[in-house]
Amino acid sequence: VEGLAHAGLPVFSLQYHPEASPGPHDSLGYFDPFIDLMRAGGG
């Protein structure tokens, strides 16, 4: 999993390949913050 987050803005980026090790569940923690950002922005 590779990712970055901006220190002053509510943005982040994520790149991963779920079929690669260690497993497809390693990115689950990123979906809740993404959904929260969309709800906060009206998206």
BAFI-3210 file (N, C-alpha, C; in Angstrom, 3 decimals, decimal comma, padded with zeros to 6 digits):
// residues 43
n [1|2|3|4|5|6|7|8|9|10|11|12|13|14|15|16|17|18|19|20|21|22|23|24|25|26|27|28|29|30|31|32|33|34|35|36|37|38|39|40|41|42|43]
n.u [000,853|000,636|000,565|-000,487|-001,102|-002,405|-001,206|-002,619|-005,006|-008,137|-007,445|-006,380|-004,359|-004,220|-002,690|-002,809|-002,538|-004,831|-004,665|-002,088|000,359|000,282|-002,488|-006,010|-007,494|-006,110|-006,497|-008,893|-009,209|-009,052|-011,353|-013,494|-012,601|-012,600|-015,319|-016,360|-015,201|-016,535|-019,190|-019,010|-018,395|-020,614|-020,731]
n.v [-001,172|002,120|005,481|008,909|011,842|015,099|017,652|019,964|020,063|018,400|015,925|012,885|010,284|007,088|004,087|000,800|-002,745|-005,059|-007,768|-008,442|-009,424|-008,192|-008,815|-008,516|-007,123|-005,138|-002,512|-001,660|000,195|002,661|003,274|004,200|006,841|008,053|007,923|009,523|012,011|012,455|012,676|014,936|016,861|016,927|015,167]
n.w [000,000|-000,911|-000,046|000,538|002,497|002,737|004,840|005,516|004,138|003,459|001,967|000,405|-001,018|-002,528|-003,496|-004,462|-004,894|-004,690|-005,204|-004,736|-002,254|001,176|001,439|000,469|002,344|003,583|002,860|003,852|005,936|004,704|003,359|004,994|005,890|003,334|002,583|004,628|003,907|001,473|002,313|003,963|002,098|000,537|-001,551]
ca.u [000,000|001,337|-000,383|-000,065|-002,180|-002,001|-001,251|-003,529|-006,250|-008,752|-007,239|-005,391|-004,216|-003,898|-002,477|-002,505|-002,976|-005,400|-004,308|-000,716|000,452|-000,124|-003,857|-006,987|-008,179|-005,220|-006,931|-010,232|-009,176|-009,070|-012,668|-014,296|-012,239|-013,038|-016,768|-016,558|-014,889|-017,597|-020,372|-018,743|-018,377|-021,872|-020,529]
ca.v [000,000|003,392|006,563|010,160|012,711|016,491|018,063|021,075|019,926|017,081|015,102|011,824|009,468|005,709|003,161|-000,547|-003,844|-005,996|-009,156|-008,649|-009,668|-009,257|-009,268|-007,535|-006,419|-004,130|-001,164|-001,375|001,378|003,885|003,534|005,022|008,258|008,527|008,126|010,698|013,192|012,661|013,157|016,298|017,744|016,838|014,355]
ca.w [000,000|-000,972|000,091|001,125|002,961|002,864|006,247|005,750|003,382|003,642|000,774|000,491|-002,213|-002,186|-004,604|-003,991|-005,741|-003,720|-005,482|-004,263|-000,815|002,052|001,301|-000,003|003,434|004,153|002,496|004,374|006,785|003,912|002,793|005,906|005,747|002,024|002,663|005,478|003,107|000,495|003,034|004,433|000,939|-000,190|-002,751]
c.u [000,894|000,298|000,246|-001,292|-001,620|-002,179|-002,291|-004,863|-006,826|-008,665|-006,208|-005,416|-003,772|-003,733|-002,125|-003,014|-003,514|-005,037|-002,881|-000,709|000,627|-001,595|-004,817|-007,658|-007,335|-005,674|-008,281|-010,271|-009,217|-010,459|-013,539|-013,896|-012,675|-014,533|-017,083|-016,269|-015,992|-018,866|-020,191|-018,786|-019,660|-021,790|-021,235]
c.v [001,228|004,492|007,811|010,947|014,116|016,928|019,144|021,000|018,531|016,225|014,014|011,022|008,076|004,903|001,812|-001,548|-004,929|-007,454|-009,478|-008,857|-008,344|-009,652|-008,150|-006,727|-005,304|-002,709|-000,781|-000,114|002,693|004,213|004,391|006,499|008,844|008,816|009,347|011,989|013,484|013,191|014,603|017,308|017,724|015,985|013,043]
c.w [000,000|-000,853|000,654|001,536|003,110|004,309|006,515|005,040|003,582|002,382|001,063|-000,792|-001,790|-003,460|-004,016|-005,011|-004,817|-003,983|-005,029|-002,753|-000,090|001,935|000,935|001,101|004,042|003,856|003,092|005,230|006,032|003,387|003,698|005,844|004,402|002,039|003,521|004,714|002,101|001,162|003,490|003,288|000,138|-001,440|-002,707]
res [v|e|g|l|a|h|a|g|l|p|v|f|s|l|q|y|h|p|e|a|s|p|g|p|h|d|s|l|g|y|f|d|p|f|i|d|l|m|r|a|g|g|g]
***
